[in-house]
Structures are given as C-alpha cells and as structure tokens.
Amino acid sequence: MSLRKITLIPLAALAVFAMACDGGETALTTTSSLITGSGDGTSTTTVTVPEDQTSTTLVGQAVASYEIVAREPGTDGETVFVVIPPGTYTDVDLENFLGDLYDAGTATYGAEIFDDAAAAAAYLKAEAERTPEEVALIEQHHFASLVGGTIIRFQGPFAESGEFVLGS
C-alpha cells in the first residue's frame, strides 16, 4: 500500500465520523499533502451523507440534586413528591434517578418527579380543584412516577416512553 493511500484512509474515516455527528446534510472536504522525492501531491476528497442516513443521539444529564416537597402516606406505602432542577434529561436519566431513589430507600412504594415546584404543588391538589393553567403546568413539568414500587411510568413530555418494570 502506498504512503498516499495510508494518509488518505484515516482522513476519509475522520470525514465519515464528523458527518455522523451532524444532523443535517453535510459536505466535508479534506485536503492532504504528501511530499515525495519528485515534488508534492495534493488530494481533495468530498463526501456528502444524505440526511436520512444520519442519526441523532440524545445526550442528557444525570439528576444532580433533588428536593422532597411532600410525602403522602398510603395503605400500601408512602409516595414522595420530588422536584429536580430543570435540565436536559432523557428518559434514561429519569429511570436511573428513580432507580437510585428506590435503592437508597427514599422511594420504595411511590414517587412523583417534577422539575417545577409549582407543578408539584398543583398536582397535590384534588383534580377537580385544579385550574386549566395548573393542569397545563403539570403536563409540562411532571416527568415520571414510581407506581407500587415496581413500575416506572413516564409522564408529560416523556409520556411516549411508556412504562416498564423497575430494574428490567
């Protein structure tokens, strides 16, 4: 294999990697120079990846802190109402957080997770007493529930993630 090919292969791989990190259609040009005994050679490579062949990976954040704003006793166990700071969470981040609360013994039966204290306060009201604004606030800021100590049910903006058994 010639030195020129050895130089171009890593550059082409780098170009493909860089395009995979971008969500739109991308053209990437790389230029490499190779000086040989008879002069220099320059090669230009342009690669375009259509948008439908790229993927996006969501990067969230771990829940770094939380506050328990209420506890509600029940016949089968206690439900804690937790407010976390606003952030760029994913459903996996919330699942991990609920798993940590369960493992620490903080939430062994039930938990309701919000990123807004006013939404948590509105949720604590009887449904018939909530204003339309409070209902909207709950829909925007109620992220997940631990139900019966075993089921994580995603709420509000995460509702499409559905529900599943904790630890499965």
DSSP file with accessible surface (Angstrom, degrees, kcal/mol):
  #  RESIDUE AA STRUCTURE BP1 BP2  ACC     N-H-->O    O-->H-N    N-H-->O    O-->H-N    TCO  KAPPA ALPHA  PHI   PSI    X-CA   Y-CA   Z-CA
    1    1 A M              0   0  163      0, 0.0     2,-0.0     0, 0.0     0, 0.0   0.000 360.0 360.0 360.0 136.0    0.0    0.0    0.0
    2    2 A S     >  -     0   0   58      1,-0.1     4,-2.0     4,-0.0     5,-0.2  -0.316 360.0-116.1 -78.0 159.8    1.4    3.4   -0.9
    3    3 A L  H  > S+     0   0  110      1,-0.2     4,-1.9     2,-0.2     5,-0.2   0.859 115.8  59.1 -61.8 -32.7    2.1    6.2    1.6
    4    4 A R  H  > S+     0   0  108      1,-0.2     4,-2.0     2,-0.2    -1,-0.2   0.927 106.8  45.4 -64.0 -43.6   -0.5    8.3   -0.2
    5    5 A K  H  > S+     0   0  129      1,-0.2     4,-2.2     2,-0.2    -1,-0.2   0.894 109.7  55.3 -66.6 -38.8   -3.3    5.7    0.5
    6    6 A I  H  < S+     0   0   88     -4,-2.0    -1,-0.2     1,-0.2    -2,-0.2   0.887 110.8  45.9 -62.8 -34.5   -2.2    5.3    4.1
    7    7 A T  H  X S+     0   0   48     -4,-1.9     4,-1.0    -5,-0.2    -2,-0.2   0.893 113.9  47.5 -74.6 -38.1   -2.6    9.0    4.5
    8    8 A L  H  X S+     0   0   37     -4,-2.0     4,-2.6     1,-0.2     5,-0.2   0.836 100.5  64.7 -77.2 -31.6   -6.0    9.3    2.8
    9    9 A I  H  X S+     0   0   97     -4,-2.2     4,-2.3     1,-0.2     5,-0.2   0.953 104.9  43.7 -60.9 -49.7   -7.7    6.3    4.6
   10   10 A P  H  > S+     0   0   77      0, 0.0     4,-2.4     0, 0.0    -1,-0.2   0.898 114.0  52.4 -64.0 -33.7   -7.6    7.9    8.1
   11   11 A L  H  X S+     0   0   45     -4,-1.0     4,-2.2     2,-0.2    -2,-0.2   0.912 109.4  48.1 -67.8 -39.2   -8.7   11.2    6.6
   12   12 A A  H  X S+     0   0   39     -4,-2.6     4,-2.3     2,-0.2    -1,-0.2   0.918 111.6  50.5 -65.7 -40.7  -11.7    9.6    4.9
   13   13 A A  H  X S+     0   0   61     -4,-2.3     4,-2.4    -5,-0.2    -2,-0.2   0.918 109.7  50.8 -63.0 -41.0  -12.6    7.8    8.1
   14   14 A L  H  X S+     0   0  104     -4,-2.4     4,-2.6     1,-0.2    -1,-0.2   0.909 108.4  52.6 -62.3 -39.9  -12.4   11.1   10.0
   15   15 A A  H  X S+     0   0    2     -4,-2.2     4,-2.0     2,-0.2    -2,-0.2   0.928 109.7  47.6 -62.9 -44.0  -14.7   12.7    7.4
   16   16 A V  H  X S+     0   0   83     -4,-2.3     4,-1.8     1,-0.2    -1,-0.2   0.930 112.7  49.6 -64.4 -42.9  -17.3   10.0    7.8
   17   17 A F  H  X S+     0   0  138     -4,-2.4     4,-1.0     1,-0.2    -2,-0.2   0.934 109.8  50.7 -61.3 -45.6  -17.1   10.3   11.6
   18   18 A A  H >< S+     0   0   47     -4,-2.6     3,-0.5     1,-0.2     4,-0.2   0.896 109.9  50.4 -62.6 -37.9  -17.5   14.1   11.6
   19   19 A M  H >< S+     0   0    2     -4,-2.0     3,-1.5     1,-0.2    -1,-0.2   0.860 102.9  59.6 -70.6 -32.6  -20.6   13.8    9.3
   20   20 A A  H 3< S+     0   0   55     -4,-1.8    35,-0.4     1,-0.3    -1,-0.2   0.776  99.4  59.5 -66.2 -22.4  -22.2   11.3   11.6
   21   21 A C  T << S+     0   0   94     -4,-1.0     2,-0.4    -3,-0.5    -1,-0.3   0.536  95.1  76.2 -83.2  -5.0  -22.1   13.8   14.4
   22   22 A D    <   -     0   0   80     -3,-1.5    33,-0.1    -4,-0.2     4,-0.1  -0.882  68.8-148.4-112.7 139.5  -24.2   16.4   12.4
   23   23 A G  S    S+     0   0   34     -2,-0.4    31,-0.1     2,-0.1    -1,-0.1   0.683  75.3  59.0 -79.0 -19.4  -28.0   16.1   12.0
   24   24 A G  S    S-     0   0   24      1,-0.1     2,-0.3    28,-0.0    -2,-0.1  -0.354 102.3 -69.0-104.0-177.0  -28.2   17.7    8.6
   25   25 A E        -     0   0  131     -2,-0.1     2,-0.4    23,-0.1    -1,-0.1  -0.592  59.7-169.4 -73.4 133.3  -26.8   17.1    5.1
   26   26 A T  E     -A   49   0A  30     23,-0.8    23,-1.1    -2,-0.3     2,-0.5  -0.960  23.7-161.0-133.3 139.3  -23.1   17.8    5.2
   27   27 A A  E     -A   48   0A  67     -2,-0.4     2,-0.5    21,-0.2    21,-0.2  -0.985  17.1-171.5-115.0 129.6  -20.3   18.2    2.7
   28   28 A L  E     -A   47   0A  48     19,-1.5    19,-1.5    -2,-0.5     2,-0.5  -0.978   5.3-163.6-124.3 129.7  -16.9   17.8    4.2
   29   29 A T  E     -A   46   0A  82     -2,-0.5     2,-0.4    17,-0.2    17,-0.2  -0.952   6.0-173.4-113.7 130.3  -13.7   18.5    2.3
   30   30 A T  E     -A   45   0A  21     15,-1.7    15,-1.7    -2,-0.5     2,-0.4  -0.949   4.2-164.1-120.5 143.9  -10.4   17.2    3.4
   31   31 A T  E     -A   44   0A  89     -2,-0.4     2,-0.4    13,-0.2    13,-0.2  -0.993   7.9-179.3-127.3 133.0   -7.1   18.1    1.9
   32   32 A S  E     -A   43   0A  18     11,-1.5    11,-1.6    -2,-0.4     2,-0.4  -0.962  12.3-150.6-130.3 149.9   -3.8   16.2    2.5
   33   33 A S  E     -A   42   0A  84     -2,-0.4     2,-0.4     9,-0.2     9,-0.2  -0.955   7.5-171.1-120.5 141.6   -0.4   16.9    1.1
   34   34 A L  E     -A   41   0A  30      7,-2.1     7,-2.7    -2,-0.4     2,-0.6  -0.991  11.0-152.8-132.7 120.2    2.3   14.3    0.5
   35   35 A I  E     +A   40   0A 143     -2,-0.4     5,-0.3     5,-0.2     2,-0.2  -0.854  21.1 178.3 -96.6 121.0    5.8   15.4   -0.4
   36   36 A T  E >   -A   39   0A  68      3,-3.4     3,-1.5    -2,-0.6    -2,-0.0  -0.645  47.0 -91.6-111.5 178.2    7.6   12.8   -2.4
   37   37 A G  T 3  S+     0   0   92      1,-0.3     3,-0.1    -2,-0.2    -2,-0.0   0.782 125.8  45.6 -62.1 -24.8   11.1   12.8   -3.9
   38   38 A S  T 3  S-     0   0  120      1,-0.2     2,-0.3     0, 0.0    -1,-0.3   0.413 127.9 -70.2-101.6   1.9    9.8   14.3   -7.2
   39   39 A G  E <   -A   36   0A  37     -3,-1.5    -3,-3.4     2,-0.0     2,-0.3  -0.983  67.0 -51.7 144.8-157.1    7.5   17.1   -5.7
   40   40 A D  E     -A   35   0A 108     -2,-0.3     2,-0.4    -5,-0.3    -5,-0.2  -0.901  35.7-152.5-120.8 154.6    4.3   17.2   -3.8
   41   41 A G  E     -A   34   0A  22     -7,-2.7    -7,-2.1    -2,-0.3     2,-0.4  -0.953   7.2-162.8-122.3 140.9    0.9   15.7   -4.4
   42   42 A T  E     -A   33   0A  77     -2,-0.4     2,-0.4    -9,-0.2    -9,-0.2  -0.988   5.0-171.7-125.2 136.8   -2.4   17.1   -3.2
   43   43 A S  E     -A   32   0A  22    -11,-1.6   -11,-1.5    -2,-0.4     2,-0.4  -0.980   5.7-161.9-127.9 137.1   -5.6   15.2   -3.0
   44   44 A T  E     -A   31   0A  87     -2,-0.4     2,-0.4   -13,-0.2   -13,-0.2  -0.982   6.3-171.1-119.7 131.7   -9.1   16.5   -2.2
   45   45 A T  E     -A   30   0A  47    -15,-1.7   -15,-1.7    -2,-0.4     2,-0.5  -0.985   1.8-170.4-123.1 127.4  -11.9   14.3   -1.1
   46   46 A T  E     -A   29   0A  85     -2,-0.4     2,-0.4   -17,-0.2   -17,-0.2  -0.982   5.7-177.1-118.5 127.5  -15.5   15.5   -0.7
   47   47 A V  E     -A   28   0A  42    -19,-1.5   -19,-1.5    -2,-0.5     2,-0.4  -0.990   5.7-167.9-125.7 130.9  -18.1   13.2    0.9
   48   48 A T  E     -A   27   0A  76     -2,-0.4   -21,-0.2   -21,-0.2   -23,-0.1  -0.979   3.0-163.7-120.1 129.2  -21.8   14.0    1.3
   49   49 A V  E     -A   26   0A  29    -23,-1.1   -23,-0.8    -2,-0.4     5,-0.1  -0.950  23.4-124.4-111.5 121.6  -24.1   12.0    3.5
   50   50 A P    >   -     0   0   50      0, 0.0     3,-1.9     0, 0.0     4,-0.1  -0.307  22.6-117.1 -62.1 149.7  -27.9   12.4    2.9
   51   51 A E  G >  S+     0   0  120      1,-0.3     3,-1.6     2,-0.2    -2,-0.0   0.826 111.7  62.5 -58.5 -33.6  -29.9   13.4    6.0
   52   52 A D  G 3  S+     0   0  138      1,-0.3    -1,-0.3     3,-0.0   -28,-0.0   0.596  99.5  56.4 -73.9  -4.1  -31.9   10.2    6.0
   53   53 A Q  G <  S+     0   0  142     -3,-1.9     2,-0.3     2,-0.0    -1,-0.3   0.261  94.8  81.4-107.3   9.9  -28.7    8.2    6.6
   54   54 A T    <   -     0   0   32     -3,-1.6     2,-0.3   -31,-0.1   -34,-0.1  -0.757  62.5-153.6-109.6 163.0  -27.6   10.0    9.7
   55   55 A S        -     0   0   89    -35,-0.4     2,-0.4    -2,-0.3    -2,-0.0  -0.926   7.8-136.3-133.9 159.9  -28.8    9.5   13.3
   56   56 A T        -     0   0  114     -2,-0.3     2,-0.5   -33,-0.0   -35,-0.1  -0.963  10.0-158.6-118.0 133.2  -29.1   11.6   16.4
   57   57 A T        -     0   0  116     -2,-0.4     2,-0.4   -36,-0.1    -2,-0.0  -0.951  18.4-133.9-111.0 123.9  -28.2   10.5   19.8
   58   58 A L        -     0   0  142     -2,-0.5     2,-0.6     1,-0.0    32,-0.1  -0.623  14.8-159.2 -77.8 132.5  -29.7   12.4   22.7
   59   59 A V        +     0   0  124     -2,-0.4     2,-0.1    30,-0.1    -2,-0.0  -0.961  18.9 172.2-112.8 117.4  -27.3   13.4   25.4
   60   60 A G        -     0   0   24     -2,-0.6     2,-0.3    27,-0.0    29,-0.2  -0.018  25.3-111.6-101.6-151.0  -29.0   14.1   28.7
   61   61 A Q        -     0   0   74     27,-0.1    29,-0.3    29,-0.1     2,-0.1  -0.993  23.5-108.2-149.6 147.2  -27.7   14.7   32.2
   62   62 A A        -     0   0   77     -2,-0.3     2,-0.7     1,-0.1    26,-0.1  -0.473  42.1-104.3 -72.1 147.2  -27.7   12.9   35.5
   63   63 A V        -     0   0   25     30,-0.3    -1,-0.1     1,-0.2     3,-0.1  -0.668  39.9-175.9 -74.0 113.6  -30.0   14.3   38.1
   64   64 A A        +     0   0   97     -2,-0.7     2,-0.3     1,-0.2    -1,-0.2   0.741  60.2   4.7 -88.1 -27.1  -27.5   16.0   40.4
   65   65 A S        -     0   0   64     20,-0.1     2,-0.3     2,-0.0    -1,-0.2  -0.971  60.0-177.0-151.9 164.4  -29.8   17.2   43.2
   66   66 A Y        -     0   0  100     -2,-0.3     2,-0.4    18,-0.2    18,-0.2  -0.980  15.1-143.0-158.9 163.7  -33.4   17.0   44.3
   67   67 A E  E     -B   83   0B 125     16,-2.2    16,-2.8    -2,-0.3     2,-0.7  -0.999  15.4-137.8-134.3 130.8  -35.8   18.1   47.0
   68   68 A I  E     +B   82   0B  45     -2,-0.4    14,-0.2    14,-0.2     3,-0.1  -0.806  24.6 177.0 -85.2 115.8  -38.7   16.2   48.5
   69   69 A V  E     +     0   0B  57     12,-2.8     2,-0.3    -2,-0.7    13,-0.2   0.604  61.2   5.0 -98.4 -15.0  -41.5   18.7   48.7
   70   70 A A  E     -B   81   0B  25     11,-1.1    11,-2.7     2,-0.0     2,-0.4  -0.980  53.2-151.8-163.4 156.2  -44.2   16.4   50.1
   71   71 A R  E     -B   80   0B 132     -2,-0.3     9,-0.2     9,-0.2     7,-0.0  -0.998  10.9-166.3-131.8 135.1  -44.9   12.9   51.4
   72   72 A E  E     -B   79   0B  97      7,-2.9     7,-2.5    -2,-0.4     2,-0.1  -0.956  13.8-143.4-126.2 111.8  -48.3   11.3   51.2
   73   73 A P        -     0   0  112      0, 0.0     2,-0.3     0, 0.0     5,-0.2  -0.410  22.3-179.4 -72.7 149.0  -48.9    8.1   53.2
   74   74 A G        -     0   0   47      3,-0.3     3,-0.1    -2,-0.1    -2,-0.0  -0.897  42.9-101.2-138.3 172.1  -51.0    5.4   51.7
   75   75 A T  S    S+     0   0  144     -2,-0.3     3,-0.1     1,-0.2    -1,-0.0   0.834 123.2  35.5 -66.8 -30.4  -52.2    2.0   52.9
   76   76 A D  S    S-     0   0  122      1,-0.3     2,-0.3    -3,-0.0    -1,-0.2   0.587 131.2 -51.7 -98.0 -14.6  -49.5    0.2   50.9
   77   77 A G        -     0   0   24     -3,-0.1    -1,-0.3    32,-0.1    -3,-0.3  -0.916  65.7 -61.8 159.9 176.4  -46.7    2.7   51.4
   78   78 A E        -     0   0   76     -2,-0.3    32,-1.6    -5,-0.2    31,-0.6  -0.641  32.3-149.8 -92.7 144.0  -45.6    6.3   51.1
   79   79 A T  E     -Bc  72 110B  24     -7,-2.5    -7,-2.9    -2,-0.3     2,-0.4  -0.957  13.3-154.7-110.2 128.9  -45.4    8.4   47.9
   80   80 A V  E     -Bc  71 111B   0     30,-2.1    32,-2.2    -2,-0.5     2,-0.6  -0.829   6.9-143.9-103.5 144.2  -42.8   11.1   47.8
   81   81 A F  E     -Bc  70 112B   4    -11,-2.7   -12,-2.8    -2,-0.4   -11,-1.1  -0.946  24.7-169.1-109.0 117.7  -43.1   14.2   45.6
   82   82 A V  E     -Bc  68 113B   0     30,-3.0    32,-2.6    -2,-0.6     2,-0.5  -0.910  15.2-160.3-118.8 134.9  -39.7   15.2   44.3
   83   83 A V  E     -Bc  67 114B  20    -16,-2.8   -16,-2.2    -2,-0.4    32,-0.2  -0.957  12.2-171.6-113.2 126.9  -38.6   18.3   42.5
   84   84 A I        -     0   0    2     30,-2.9   -18,-0.2    -2,-0.5     3,-0.1  -0.783  34.8 -92.0-109.7 157.7  -35.4   18.2   40.4
   85   85 A P        -     0   0   49      0, 0.0    31,-0.1     0, 0.0   -20,-0.1  -0.369  51.9 -93.3 -65.1 148.9  -33.6   21.2   38.8
   86   86 A P        +     0   0   98      0, 0.0     2,-0.3     0, 0.0    30,-0.0  -0.310  67.9 138.5 -57.7 144.8  -34.6   22.0   35.2
   87   87 A G        -     0   0   35     -3,-0.1     2,-0.7     2,-0.1   -24,-0.0  -0.967  64.5 -79.0-169.7-174.4  -32.3   20.3   32.8
   88   88 A T        +     0   0   93     -2,-0.3   -27,-0.1   -26,-0.1     2,-0.1  -0.449  63.3 167.5-101.7  58.9  -31.8   18.3   29.6
   89   89 A Y        -     0   0   17     -2,-0.7     2,-0.3   -29,-0.2   -27,-0.1  -0.359  22.6-154.1 -75.2 152.5  -32.9   15.0   31.0
   90   90 A T     >  -     0   0   20    -29,-0.3     4,-2.0    -2,-0.1     5,-0.2  -0.723  36.7-101.1-112.4 171.3  -33.7   11.9   28.9
   91   91 A D  H  > S+     0   0   58     -2,-0.3     4,-2.6     1,-0.2     5,-0.2   0.877 125.1  55.4 -61.6 -32.4  -36.0    9.1   29.9
   92   92 A V  H  > S+     0   0   70      2,-0.2     4,-2.7     1,-0.2    -1,-0.2   0.912 105.0  52.2 -66.7 -40.1  -32.9    7.0   30.8
   93   93 A D  H  > S+     0   0   24      2,-0.2     4,-2.2     1,-0.2   -30,-0.3   0.921 112.4  45.6 -60.3 -43.5  -31.7    9.8   33.1
   94   94 A L  H  X S+     0   0    1     -4,-2.0     4,-2.7     2,-0.2     5,-0.2   0.900 111.3  52.2 -68.5 -39.1  -35.1    9.7   34.9
   95   95 A E  H  X S+     0   0   55     -4,-2.6     4,-2.5     1,-0.2    -2,-0.2   0.934 111.1  47.4 -60.8 -46.3  -35.1    5.9   35.0
   96   96 A N  H  X S+     0   0   84     -4,-2.7     4,-2.4     2,-0.2    -2,-0.2   0.906 111.5  51.3 -61.8 -41.3  -31.7    6.0   36.6
   97   97 A F  H  X S+     0   0   13     -4,-2.2     4,-2.5     2,-0.2    -2,-0.2   0.940 111.1  46.6 -62.4 -46.9  -32.8    8.6   39.1
   98   98 A L  H  X S+     0   0    0     -4,-2.7     4,-2.4     1,-0.2    -1,-0.2   0.902 111.4  52.6 -64.0 -38.1  -35.9    6.7   40.2
   99   99 A G  H  X S+     0   0   12     -4,-2.5     4,-2.9    -5,-0.2    -1,-0.2   0.912 109.4  49.2 -61.8 -40.8  -33.7    3.6   40.5
  100  100 A D  H  X S+     0   0  105     -4,-2.4     4,-2.2     2,-0.2     6,-0.3   0.904 110.3  50.4 -65.0 -42.0  -31.3    5.4   42.7
  101  101 A L  H  <>S+     0   0    4     -4,-2.5     5,-1.7     2,-0.2     6,-1.6   0.911 113.5  46.4 -61.8 -40.3  -34.2    6.8   44.9
  102  102 A Y  H ><5S+     0   0   91     -4,-2.4     3,-1.4     4,-0.2    -2,-0.2   0.949 112.4  48.8 -66.0 -48.7  -35.5    3.2   45.2
  103  103 A D  H 3<5S+     0   0  128     -4,-2.9    -2,-0.2     1,-0.3    -1,-0.2   0.849 110.3  52.0 -62.4 -33.2  -32.1    1.7   46.0
  104  104 A A  T 3<5S-     0   0   76     -4,-2.2    -1,-0.3    -5,-0.2    -2,-0.2   0.557 113.9-117.9 -79.8  -7.7  -31.5    4.4   48.7
  105  105 A G  T < 5S+     0   0   47     -3,-1.4     3,-0.3    -4,-0.4    -3,-0.2   0.544  84.7 116.8  82.0   7.8  -34.8    3.6   50.3
  106  106 A T  S   <S+     0   0   32     -5,-1.7     2,-0.4     1,-0.3    -4,-0.2   0.880  86.4  20.9 -74.8 -39.3  -36.1    7.2   49.6
  107  107 A A        +     0   0    2     -6,-1.6    -1,-0.3    -9,-0.2    -2,-0.2  -0.866  69.0 149.8-132.0  96.6  -38.9    6.0   47.4
  108  108 A T  S    S+     0   0   85     -2,-0.4    -1,-0.1    -3,-0.3     3,-0.1   0.640  81.7  16.6-102.7 -17.5  -39.8    2.4   47.9
  109  109 A Y  S    S-     0   0   70    -31,-0.6    40,-2.7     1,-0.4     2,-0.3   0.719 126.1  -0.5-118.3 -53.8  -43.5    2.5   47.0
  110  110 A G  E     +c   79   0B   2    -32,-1.6   -30,-2.1    38,-0.2    -1,-0.4  -0.989  51.0 173.1-145.7 150.6  -44.3    5.7   45.1
  111  111 A A  E     -cD  80 146B   0     35,-1.5    35,-2.5    -2,-0.3     2,-0.4  -0.981  15.4-157.0-153.4 147.1  -42.7    8.8   43.7
  112  112 A E  E     -cD  81 145B  22    -32,-2.2   -30,-3.0    -2,-0.3     2,-0.5  -0.998  17.9-154.2-125.5 124.2  -43.8   11.7   41.5
  113  113 A I  E     +cD  82 144B   1     31,-3.1    30,-2.7    -2,-0.4    31,-1.1  -0.887  20.1 164.7-109.7 127.3  -41.0   13.5   39.7
  114  114 A F  E     -cD  83 142B   0    -32,-2.6   -30,-2.9    -2,-0.5    28,-0.2  -0.903  34.8-150.4-130.3 160.6  -41.3   17.2   38.6
  115  115 A D  S    S+     0   0   20     26,-1.4     2,-0.3    -2,-0.3   -32,-0.1   0.121  86.4  58.0-115.9  21.1  -38.9   19.9   37.5
  116  116 A D     >  -     0   0   49     25,-0.3     4,-1.8     1,-0.1     3,-0.2  -0.944  67.4-149.9-151.1 123.8  -41.0   22.7   38.9
  117  117 A A  H  > S+     0   0   60     -2,-0.3     4,-2.5     1,-0.2     5,-0.2   0.856  99.9  56.2 -64.2 -36.0  -42.2   23.2   42.4
  118  118 A A  H  > S+     0   0   56      1,-0.2     4,-2.3     2,-0.2    -1,-0.2   0.884 106.2  51.3 -64.9 -35.8  -45.5   24.9   41.3
  119  119 A A  H  > S+     0   0    0     -3,-0.2     4,-2.3     2,-0.2    -1,-0.2   0.911 109.8  49.6 -66.9 -39.9  -46.4   21.9   39.2
  120  120 A A  H  X S+     0   0    0     -4,-1.8     4,-1.6     2,-0.2    -2,-0.2   0.923 110.8  49.9 -63.7 -42.8  -45.8   19.6   42.2
  121  121 A A  H  X S+     0   0   58     -4,-2.5     4,-0.6     1,-0.2    -2,-0.2   0.910 111.1  49.3 -62.3 -40.6  -48.0   21.8   44.3
  122  122 A A  H >< S+     0   0    1     -4,-2.3     3,-1.1     1,-0.2    -1,-0.2   0.897 107.5  54.9 -66.3 -37.4  -50.7   21.8   41.7
  123  123 A Y  H 3< S+     0   0   62     -4,-2.3    -1,-0.2     1,-0.3    -2,-0.2   0.836 100.3  60.5 -65.1 -31.7  -50.5   18.0   41.4
  124  124 A L  H 3< S+     0   0   70     -4,-1.6    -1,-0.3    -5,-0.2    -2,-0.2   0.688  90.3  89.3 -71.2 -17.7  -51.1   17.7   45.2
  125  125 A K  S << S-     0   0   81     -3,-1.1     5,-0.1    -4,-0.6     2,-0.1  -0.425  96.9 -90.3 -73.8 156.2  -54.5   19.4   44.8
  126  126 A A    >>  -     0   0   54      1,-0.1     3,-1.6    -2,-0.1     4,-0.6  -0.401  38.3-119.3 -62.1 140.1  -57.6   17.4   44.1
  127  127 A E  G >4 S+     0   0  156      1,-0.3     3,-1.2     2,-0.2    -1,-0.1   0.871 112.7  56.4 -53.2 -39.0  -58.1   17.1   40.3
  128  128 A A  G 34 S+     0   0  105      1,-0.2    -1,-0.3     0, 0.0    -2,-0.0   0.742 105.6  52.7 -67.8 -20.2  -61.5   18.9   40.4
  129  129 A E  G <4 S+     0   0  137     -3,-1.6    -1,-0.2     2,-0.1     2,-0.2   0.519  84.5 108.0 -94.0  -5.6  -59.8   21.9   42.1
  130  130 A R    <<  -     0   0   49     -3,-1.2    -7,-0.0    -4,-0.6    -8,-0.0  -0.530  64.2-134.3 -77.6 137.3  -57.1   22.5   39.5
  131  131 A T     >  -     0   0   56     -2,-0.2     4,-2.4     1,-0.1     5,-0.2  -0.424  28.2-106.9 -79.2 162.4  -57.2   25.4   37.2
  132  132 A P  H  > S+     0   0  101      0, 0.0     4,-2.3     0, 0.0     5,-0.2   0.872 123.2  54.5 -58.0 -34.2  -56.6   25.0   33.5
  133  133 A E  H  > S+     0   0  138      2,-0.2     4,-2.3     1,-0.2     5,-0.1   0.895 107.9  48.6 -66.1 -39.2  -53.2   26.7   34.0
  134  134 A E  H  > S+     0   0   38      2,-0.2     4,-2.5     1,-0.2    -1,-0.2   0.899 109.5  52.2 -67.9 -38.3  -52.3   24.3   36.7
  135  135 A V  H  X S+     0   0   57     -4,-2.4     4,-2.5     2,-0.2    -2,-0.2   0.933 111.2  47.3 -62.1 -44.0  -53.3   21.3   34.5
  136  136 A A  H  X S+     0   0   37     -4,-2.3     4,-1.8     2,-0.2    -2,-0.2   0.905 110.4  52.7 -64.0 -39.5  -51.0   22.7   31.8
  137  137 A L  H  X S+     0   0   44     -4,-2.3     4,-1.8     1,-0.2    -2,-0.2   0.924 109.9  48.2 -62.7 -42.9  -48.2   23.2   34.3
  138  138 A I  H  X S+     0   0   14     -4,-2.5     4,-2.1     1,-0.2    -2,-0.2   0.933 109.1  53.2 -62.8 -45.5  -48.5   19.6   35.4
  139  139 A E  H  < S+     0   0  126     -4,-2.5    -1,-0.2     1,-0.2    -2,-0.2   0.849 114.6  42.2 -60.7 -31.7  -48.5   18.4   31.8
  140  140 A Q  H  < S+     0   0  117     -4,-1.8    -1,-0.2    16,-0.2    -2,-0.2   0.774 125.9  29.3 -84.4 -28.4  -45.2   20.3   31.1
  141  141 A H  H  < S+     0   0   40     -4,-1.8   -26,-1.4    -5,-0.2     2,-0.8   0.415  88.8  96.1-121.5   0.8  -43.3   19.6   34.3
  142  142 A H  E  <  +D  114   0B   7     -4,-2.1    16,-0.3   -28,-0.2   -28,-0.2  -0.848  45.6 170.1 -94.1 112.0  -44.5   16.1   35.6
  143  143 A F  E     -     0   0B  12    -30,-2.7    12,-2.8    -2,-0.8     2,-0.3   0.859  49.3 -12.1 -96.1 -40.3  -41.8   13.8   34.2
  144  144 A A  E     -DE 113 154B   0    -31,-1.1   -31,-3.1    10,-0.3     2,-0.3  -0.995  47.7-147.9-161.2 160.6  -42.2   10.3   35.8
  145  145 A S  E     -DE 112 153B   2      8,-2.3     8,-2.7    -2,-0.3     2,-0.6  -0.979  12.1-144.0-133.8 145.9  -43.9    8.3   38.5
  146  146 A L  E     -DE 111 152B   2    -35,-2.5   -35,-1.5    -2,-0.3     2,-0.5  -0.967  28.0-165.0-103.8 122.2  -42.9    5.2   40.5
  147  147 A V  E >>  - E   0 151B  47      4,-3.2     4,-2.2    -2,-0.6     3,-1.5  -0.944  62.8 -14.7-117.7 123.8  -46.1    3.2   41.0
  148  148 A G  T 34 S-     0   0   32     -2,-0.5   -38,-0.2     1,-0.3    -1,-0.2   0.689 111.5 -77.3  63.8  18.3  -46.4    0.4   43.5
  149  149 A G  T 34 S+     0   0    6    -40,-2.7    -1,-0.3     2,-0.2   -39,-0.1   0.432 129.4  59.3  75.3  -1.3  -42.6    0.2   44.0
  150  150 A T  T <4 S+     0   0   73     -3,-1.5    16,-4.0   -41,-0.2     2,-0.5   0.606  85.2  71.5-131.6 -20.4  -42.1   -1.7   40.7
  151  151 A I  E  <  -EF 147 165B  46     -4,-2.2    -4,-3.2    14,-0.3     2,-0.6  -0.904  54.1-157.8-113.6 128.2  -43.4    0.3   37.8
  152  152 A I  E     -EF 146 164B   0     12,-3.0    12,-2.0    -2,-0.5     2,-0.5  -0.903  15.0-171.5 -97.4 124.0  -41.9    3.4   36.3
  153  153 A R  E     -EF 145 163B  89     -8,-2.7    -8,-2.3    -2,-0.6    10,-0.2  -0.976  15.5-139.2-119.5 118.5  -44.5    5.4   34.3
  154  154 A F  E     -E  144   0B   8      8,-2.8   -10,-0.3    -2,-0.5     2,-0.2  -0.550  24.6-168.1 -79.1 143.0  -43.3    8.3   32.2
  155  155 A Q    >   -     0   0   48    -12,-2.8     3,-2.6    -2,-0.2     4,-0.2  -0.749  41.8  -8.3-123.9 171.0  -45.5   11.4   32.3
  156  156 A G  G >  S+     0   0   34      1,-0.3     3,-2.0    -2,-0.2     4,-0.3  -0.098 131.8   9.8  46.8-123.3  -45.9   14.7   30.4
  157  157 A P  G 3  S+     0   0   81      0, 0.0    -1,-0.3     0, 0.0     3,-0.2   0.678 137.9  46.5 -65.7 -12.5  -43.1   15.4   28.0
  158  158 A F  G X  S+     0   0   33     -3,-2.6     3,-2.4   -16,-0.3     4,-0.3   0.316  76.4 111.2-107.3   7.2  -41.8   11.8   28.4
  159  159 A A  G X   +     0   0   54     -3,-2.0     3,-2.0     1,-0.3    -5,-0.2   0.805  67.3  66.6 -56.2 -31.7  -45.2   10.1   28.1
  160  160 A E  G 3  S+     0   0  202      1,-0.3    -1,-0.3    -4,-0.3     3,-0.1   0.715  87.6  69.5 -64.9 -17.3  -44.2    8.5   24.8
  161  161 A S  G <  S-     0   0   49     -3,-2.4    -1,-0.3     1,-0.2    -2,-0.2   0.606  90.9-162.4 -76.3 -10.7  -41.6    6.4   26.7
  162  162 A G    <   -     0   0   33     -3,-2.0    -8,-2.8    -4,-0.3     2,-0.3  -0.375  24.2 -61.8  73.7-139.7  -44.5    4.5   28.3
  163  163 A E  E     +F  153   0B  99    -10,-0.2     2,-0.3    -2,-0.1   -10,-0.2  -0.962  46.6 171.9-145.9 158.7  -43.9    2.4   31.4
  164  164 A F  E     -F  152   0B  53    -12,-2.0   -12,-3.0    -2,-0.3     2,-0.3  -0.980  41.5 -79.7-161.0 168.6  -41.9   -0.6   32.5
  165  165 A V  E >   -F  151   0B  83     -2,-0.3     3,-1.9   -14,-0.2   -14,-0.3  -0.573  53.3-106.6 -78.6 131.3  -40.9   -2.6   35.5
  166  166 A L  T 3  S+     0   0   32    -16,-4.0    -1,-0.1    -2,-0.3   -71,-0.0  -0.323 103.1  15.9 -57.3 132.2  -38.1   -1.1   37.6
  167  167 A G  T 3         0   0   74      1,-0.2    -1,-0.3    -3,-0.0    -2,-0.0   0.477 360.0 360.0  83.1   3.8  -34.8   -2.9   37.2
  168  168 A S    <         0   0  108     -3,-1.9    -1,-0.2     0, 0.0    -4,-0.0  -0.339 360.0 360.0 -86.9 360.0  -35.8   -4.8   34.0
